[in-house]
C-alpha cells in the first residue's frame, strides 16, 4: 500500500502559505506516494483546489490526518491535529519546539516522528532543504519594498527638469541571507547601500553586491551560521561606529534574528533620536522582540524623527513563491526519507538526525528536550563503586 502524504490548511492569522503546491505534488507522486490536501489550503497563495491534479482534496482534516503516513504543514499544527495522527507517522513542519512545549509533548506522547524544518543543519548538502534560507531570501527582498513605501523620498538618483534628486542612503544591519538579499534589492533600485555585520567575513559579500561595508573592528563569528553574543566592551565599540552611519541613513533594515531566541538589540533610542526626520527603519526581527528600541510587532510607529515598521511573517506577503520554495525544501527532505515508496530513516545521516525533534516516543533534540523536560538528572552513584581515597 502506497504511503499517504497529507498537507494541512494553515490556520495562523495572516498566514497565506501552503506546504504543497501543484508542481511539487507531481514530483512527490513519483516517489510512490499518494497525496491529499485539505480543501482550500492553497487558495490564499493562488493555488486553487482544481490545480492539484492527481491529489485528493479532502474536506475533513481529522479524517485526512488519521489515515496519513506523513503530514505536511508550514506552521506548527494544533495539538488537536497532532493528536489525530497515528503512532509512527511523520510530521514535517516548522515547529520551534522551545516555544511550543505542549506540541512537543503531544508529538512525543503520540510517538510521532517530527522533522522540524528550522533545525535543518546549515551544511552544503542540506542547502536544498534549508527553509529558513529560502524564506529569508523573499523576506529580504520584500522588506526593501516595504520600506520604500513608507519613505517620503525615492531610492534612486533622478534627474528632472528642475534639478536632480539624490539617491537614498540605505543601511542593512545583519548580512545573513535576508540581509544580503535586501542589499542586492536596494542596490538594484538605485540606492547608495551600506552593509554591517559582526562577522567580518561578510565584507566581501557586501562588496560583491555593490555596497560599502561598515567595519567596526569587532569579530563575533559564532557557530551554525549565526553570530555569537557580544561582550559589553564590544557592544560599546560597535555602537560608537554605527551611530554615525545610522544618523546618515534614509532607510535602515535590521535582520538579526536567531530562531527560538529573543532578537538582539542593534539600535537604541538615543541612536534613533539622531536620525534624519522622516527616516524609516524596517525591523525584520519584530516577531522576536525587535532589533530596535520601540519596535512593535505588526505595527508601524513613529519614534522621534523615524518611522519604525515591525512586519510579521514577511514571506507570507509573497505567498505564491514562498509556498513554492517551501514545498521544494520539503520535497528534497522527502527524497532522503522515502525510498521506493517506503519510509527509510537513516539515523546516522546528519541531516535526518539533526532535523528530527521527536522519534519513537522520545524528544531527540537536546535543546528542545531540556526546554520541555528540564535538564537530565545525573546518574545515581553505584553502590559497588570503590570508596574515594582521602
Secondary structure, 3 states (H helix, E strand, C coil): CCEEEEECCCCCCCCCCCCCCHHHHHHHHCCCEEEEEECCCCHHHCCCHHHCCCCEEECCHHHHHHCCCEEECCCCCCHHHHHHCCCCCEEEECCCHHHCHHHHHHHHHCCCEEEEHHHCCCCHHHHHHCHHHHHHHHHHHHHHHHHHHHCCCCCCCEEECCEEECCCEEEEECCCHHHHHHHHHHHHCCCEEEEECCCHHHHHHHHHCCCEECCCCCCCECCCCCECCCCHHHHHHHHHHHHHHHHHCCEEEECCCCCCCCCCCCECHHHHHCCCCCCEEEECCHHHCCCECCCCCCCEEEECCEEEECCCCHHHHHHHHHHHHHHHHHHHHHHHHEECCEECCCCCCHHHHHHEEEECCEECCHHHHHHHHCCCCCCCCCCCCCCCCC
